[in-house]
Amino acid sequence: MLYKDSSHIAGTGVFVNRDIQKGEIVFKLFPSIVSSQMLHLFKDSDRAIQVDQNKFAIPSFDFDGYINHCCSPNVGLRIESLECIYFFALRKLYSDEEILWDYSTTATGRGWKMPCSCADAFPYRTSPKCRGTISGIETVPWRRVLALLWQGAIPNYALQHRLNCIFKDLLV
């Protein structure tokens, strides 16, 4: 169902080899879960996926280490428990389409950021909604957060962090 190939966004990406329906599971993760305090001990920790307030999934590099970011993703990450984590289609995916996920939807670390180039990779899109920088959930516009929350693609810990940031900023 999945294969790795050259990506327009960055290096290698993950692609589907058949049409996938909206809501369908695209890829299940079977990661090693580590605490934020232990994260620095792992090679490729920059590819780790935050799955709880202080827990991270270390990628196996089967497919999970190659899923590229896009500010207008076509897959979301659903975390039902630390034993049940998977990417699912936010809309219909077409055969040979790259699966793209918004890294910011699970990240809560203020100060963490990296440049985003999804707008450059998809010049044919009229409104890619590229934010220019990939950072924590607090940088994702509320309209986008609510749309992804409705689809089940915002984990509870990330939503709580986003709300805490709002209240903190209101009190300043």
Secondary structure, 3 states (H helix, E strand, C coil): CEEEEECCCCCEEEEECCCECCCCEEEEECCEEEECCCHHHCCCHHHCEEEECCEEEECCCCCHHHCEECCCCCEEEEEEECCEEEEEECCCECCCCECEECHHHCCCCCCCCEECCHHHHCCCCCCCCCCCEECCHHHCCHHHHHHHHHCCCCCHHHHHHHHHHHHHHHHC
